[in-house]
Amino acid sequence: MLASSVPFGPFLVDGAGRLAFRHSDTTPGFGFLWRANRCRVRLGGGTLSFTAVIGRLPSTAGGGGQREAALGVLRAVGKVLPAGWRLRLLADHRVQVEVEQALNWPTSMAALLTPVVRLVFCVAPLMELMREAGM
């Protein structure tokens, strides 16, 4: 980084607009909502980790039929996810997609946000499918 780097949250920004980690022992990240679904980005070790909650498995209290149908949708989605994507059922019955990909550092803000936007657009149809399945 250049001596003229400016601190920006957990980053340093150089004169060319490239971001670098301010402290090597931290794992910066940020979260946002996309269509009322929680998304999270973590950065560290040359990796961008993206997670998105895409739905919630219905409770058995609401009737087993809706839950069974939702489980069928989850099984089908699990079979067609792109390579390297993971589908997790969390303890509170939320359904989460996890993706990791390499990201070279230092990087620009555009180079950081481009894969995030791409991932959101890829996950959005899964969110809609879960919503249609009552999740």
C-alpha positions as CSV (number, residue, x, y, z in Angstrom):
1,M,0.0,0.0,0.0
2,L,1.1,3.5,-0.6
3,A,2.0,5.8,2.3
4,S,-1.0,7.9,1.4
5,S,-3.5,5.1,2.3
6,V,-6.7,6.2,4.0
7,P,-8.5,4.1,6.6
8,F,-12.0,3.0,5.6
9,G,-13.6,0.8,8.3
10,P,-11.5,-2.4,8.4
11,F,-9.7,-1.5,5.2
12,L,-7.0,0.9,3.9
13,V,-7.7,2.5,0.5
14,D,-4.7,3.5,-1.6
15,G,-4.4,6.3,-4.2
16,A,-5.6,3.9,-6.9
17,G,-8.8,3.0,-4.9
18,R,-7.6,-0.5,-4.0
19,L,-8.7,-2.0,-0.7
20,A,-6.4,-3.9,1.6
21,F,-7.0,-5.2,5.1
22,R,-6.1,-2.8,7.8
23,H,-5.3,-5.5,10.3
24,S,-4.3,-9.0,9.1
25,D,-5.8,-10.7,12.2
26,T,-9.4,-9.6,11.4
27,T,-12.1,-11.0,9.2
28,P,-14.1,-8.1,7.9
29,G,-17.5,-8.5,6.4
30,F,-20.9,-6.9,5.9
31,G,-24.5,-7.9,5.8
32,F,-27.5,-6.8,3.9
33,L,-31.1,-7.7,3.1
34,W,-32.1,-8.8,-0.4
35,R,-35.9,-9.3,-0.9
36,A,-36.2,-9.6,2.9
37,N,-33.6,-12.3,3.0
38,R,-30.5,-11.9,5.2
39,C,-27.2,-12.1,3.2
40,R,-23.7,-12.0,4.7
41,V,-20.2,-11.5,3.2
42,R,-17.0,-12.3,5.0
43,L,-13.6,-11.6,3.7
44,G,-10.4,-13.3,4.7
45,G,-7.5,-15.5,3.5
46,G,-8.0,-14.5,-0.1
47,T,-11.6,-15.8,0.1
48,L,-15.0,-14.2,-0.2
49,S,-17.6,-16.2,1.8
50,F,-21.2,-15.5,0.9
51,T,-24.2,-16.8,2.9
52,A,-27.8,-16.1,2.3
53,V,-30.9,-17.3,4.2
54,I,-33.3,-18.4,1.4
55,G,-36.2,-19.6,3.5
56,R,-37.4,-21.4,6.6
57,L,-38.6,-24.9,6.9
58,P,-42.2,-25.0,8.2
59,S,-42.9,-26.4,11.6
60,T,-44.7,-29.7,12.1
61,A,-47.2,-27.8,14.2
62,G,-48.6,-26.2,11.1
63,G,-49.3,-29.5,9.5
64,G,-47.0,-32.2,8.2
65,G,-48.1,-31.8,4.6
66,Q,-46.5,-28.4,4.1
67,R,-43.3,-29.5,5.8
68,E,-43.0,-32.6,3.7
69,A,-43.6,-30.6,0.5
70,A,-40.9,-28.1,1.7
71,L,-38.5,-31.0,2.4
72,G,-39.1,-32.3,-1.1
73,V,-38.2,-28.8,-2.5
74,L,-35.0,-28.8,-0.4
75,R,-34.0,-32.2,-1.7
76,A,-34.5,-31.1,-5.3
77,V,-32.6,-27.8,-4.8
78,G,-29.7,-29.7,-3.1
79,K,-29.3,-31.8,-6.3
80,V,-29.1,-28.9,-8.7
81,L,-26.9,-26.4,-6.8
82,P,-23.7,-25.3,-8.7
83,A,-20.5,-27.0,-7.7
84,G,-19.1,-25.7,-4.5
85,W,-22.4,-24.4,-3.2
86,R,-23.7,-25.8,0.1
87,L,-27.2,-25.9,1.4
88,R,-27.6,-26.0,5.2
89,L,-30.6,-26.4,7.5
90,L,-29.8,-24.3,10.6
91,A,-30.9,-25.2,14.1
92,D,-33.7,-22.6,14.0
93,H,-35.1,-24.2,10.7
94,R,-33.7,-21.4,8.5
95,V,-32.3,-22.7,5.1
96,Q,-29.0,-21.1,4.1
97,V,-26.9,-21.2,1.0
98,E,-23.1,-20.9,1.4
99,V,-20.6,-20.1,-1.3
100,E,-16.9,-19.4,-1.2
101,Q,-14.7,-18.1,-3.9
102,A,-11.2,-16.7,-4.3
103,L,-10.7,-13.0,-4.2
104,N,-7.3,-11.4,-4.9
105,W,-6.0,-8.7,-2.5
106,P,-5.6,-5.8,-2.6
107,T,-8.7,-5.3,-4.6
108,S,-11.0,-2.5,-5.7
109,M,-14.5,-1.9,-4.4
110,A,-15.9,-2.8,-7.8
111,A,-13.9,-6.1,-7.9
112,L,-15.2,-6.8,-4.4
113,L,-18.9,-6.0,-5.1
114,T,-19.1,-7.6,-8.6
115,P,-19.0,-11.2,-7.3
116,V,-21.4,-10.3,-4.5
117,V,-24.0,-8.9,-6.9
118,R,-23.5,-11.9,-9.2
119,L,-24.1,-14.3,-6.3
120,V,-27.2,-12.4,-5.2
121,F,-28.7,-12.7,-8.7
122,C,-27.9,-16.4,-8.7
123,V,-29.5,-17.0,-5.3
124,A,-32.6,-14.8,-6.0
125,P,-34.4,-17.6,-7.9
126,L,-33.8,-20.0,-5.0
127,M,-35.4,-17.4,-2.6
128,E,-38.4,-17.1,-4.9
129,L,-38.7,-20.9,-5.1
130,M,-38.6,-21.2,-1.3
131,R,-41.2,-18.5,-1.0
132,E,-43.5,-20.2,-3.5
133,A,-43.0,-23.5,-1.5
134,G,-44.3,-21.8,1.7
135,M,-40.9,-21.4,3.2
